[in-house]
């Protein structure tokens, strides 16, 4: 009888872990009335237009303009190429996914650009906490906030923002 309880207990724990993993993947929230709403992913805004993870690179180039340097290299993360679009203040990385060139990374190069919420490189850590709160994961010196299909990564060094990046989840 004792030997039967262990496998059953193990299966119950495994089943509970599966349910927790599925629940953690959801990016929906309840509004004040209790209706389920889809969370909008993080995005960068230029001239009132959104540039976001999952967007076709041609749409972002149409917004940011043709003044960029281009480089491509074999990707370590996905099959195919990493395509880099180097702008003065941003670097966009795109990969071919399902036959489309999709933005998979937006990297802020300097403090001339900010997140939609107003965070820039060289800002104080306390300001990041005021704006985004404490619902983040730490990965080394990186604070990682997840919303929708996007991870907002903020590198903190000496209590200041050292780097900002949006990545595909």
C-alpha positions in Angstrom: 0.0 0.0 0.0 2.8 2.4 0.9 4.5 1.8 -2.5 1.3 2.8 -4.4 1.1 6.2 -2.6 4.5 7.3 -3.9 3.7 7.0 -7.6 0.3 8.6 -7.2 1.7 11.5 -5.1 4.5 11.9 -7.8 1.8 12.1 -10.5 -0.2 14.6 -8.6 2.8 16.9 -8.1 3.7 16.6 -11.8 0.1 17.4 -12.8 0.1 20.5 -10.5 3.4 21.7 -12.0 1.9 21.4 -15.5 -1.1 23.5 -14.5 1.2 26.1 -12.9 3.4 26.3 -16.0 0.3 26.8 -18.2 -1.0 29.5 -16.0 2.3 31.3 -16.0 2.2 31.5 -19.8 -1.0 33.5 -20.0 -0.7 37.2 -20.8 -4.2 38.2 -19.9 -5.5 40.3 -17.1 -8.9 41.1 -15.7 -10.2 44.7 -16.0 -12.1 46.5 -13.2 -15.3 44.8 -14.2 -13.7 41.3 -14.3 -13.6 40.9 -18.0 -10.5 39.2 -19.5 -8.3 41.6 -21.5 -5.2 40.9 -23.6 -2.1 42.7 -22.4 -0.5 45.0 -24.9 3.2 44.2 -25.4 6.0 46.7 -24.7 6.8 48.9 -27.8 9.0 51.8 -28.8 7.2 54.9 -30.2 8.7 57.1 -33.0 6.7 60.0 -34.3 3.5 58.7 -32.7 3.9 55.3 -34.4 4.6 52.0 -32.7 7.7 49.8 -33.4 7.3 46.5 -31.6 8.5 42.9 -31.4 6.8 40.7 -34.0 6.3 43.6 -36.4 7.6 43.2 -40.0 10.9 45.1 -40.3 9.8 46.9 -43.5 7.1 48.6 -41.4 9.7 49.8 -38.9 12.0 51.0 -41.6 9.1 53.0 -43.1 8.7 54.7 -39.8 12.4 55.2 -38.9 13.7 55.9 -42.4 16.4 54.6 -44.7 19.3 56.2 -42.8 20.7 53.0 -41.2 23.6 50.6 -41.6 22.8 46.9 -42.3 24.7 43.8 -41.3 23.7 40.2 -41.3 25.3 37.1 -39.7 24.3 33.5 -39.1 22.0 33.3 -36.1 22.9 31.4 -33.0 19.3 31.6 -31.7 17.2 30.7 -34.7 17.6 29.0 -38.1 18.8 31.5 -40.7 20.2 35.0 -40.4 20.2 37.7 -37.8 19.6 40.9 -39.7 20.8 44.1 -37.9 19.6 47.6 -38.7 21.8 50.1 -37.0 20.2 53.5 -36.5 21.8 56.4 -34.7 19.9 55.7 -31.4 18.6 52.2 -31.9 19.5 48.8 -33.3 16.8 46.6 -34.6 17.3 42.9 -35.1 15.1 40.9 -37.4 14.8 37.2 -38.2 12.9 35.4 -40.9 9.9 33.7 -39.3 7.3 32.0 -41.4 8.6 33.7 -44.5 8.5 37.2 -43.1 11.3 39.4 -41.7 10.2 40.0 -38.1 11.7 42.3 -35.5 13.0 40.1 -32.6 15.0 42.7 -30.7 15.1 46.5 -30.2 18.2 47.8 -28.5 18.5 51.4 -27.2 22.0 52.7 -27.8 21.9 55.9 -25.8 19.8 58.3 -23.7 18.4 60.1 -26.7 15.6 57.5 -26.8 13.3 56.3 -24.1 10.7 53.6 -23.4 7.1 54.6 -23.9 6.9 55.0 -20.2 9.8 57.5 -20.2 12.8 55.4 -19.0 16.2 56.2 -20.5 19.8 55.1 -20.2 21.5 56.8 -17.2 18.3 57.2 -15.2 18.3 56.1 -11.6 17.2 52.6 -10.5 14.6 54.1 -8.2 12.8 55.7 -11.2 12.6 52.3 -13.0 11.0 50.9 -9.8 8.5 53.8 -9.7 7.5 53.3 -13.3 7.6 49.5 -13.7 7.3 48.2 -10.2 8.7 45.1 -8.6 7.1 42.5 -10.8 10.3 41.5 -12.5 12.9 38.7 -12.7 16.6 39.3 -12.2 19.1 37.7 -14.7 22.5 38.9 -13.6 22.3 42.7 -13.6 19.2 42.6 -15.9 15.7 43.4 -14.7 13.3 41.5 -16.9 9.7 42.6 -17.2 7.3 40.5 -19.4 4.2 41.8 -21.1 2.5 40.1 -24.1 5.2 38.6 -26.4 7.8 41.0 -25.2 10.6 41.0 -22.5 11.7 44.4 -21.5 15.3 44.0 -20.2 16.8 46.9 -18.2 20.5 46.5 -17.2 21.2 48.2 -13.9 24.8 49.1 -12.9 25.8 51.3 -10.1 22.1 52.0 -9.4 21.6 53.5 -12.9 20.2 52.2 -16.2 23.1 51.0 -18.3 21.1 49.4 -21.2 17.5 48.9 -22.4 16.3 46.2 -24.7 13.0 44.7 -25.9 13.3 41.0 -26.8 10.9 38.4 -28.2 9.6 36.2 -25.5 
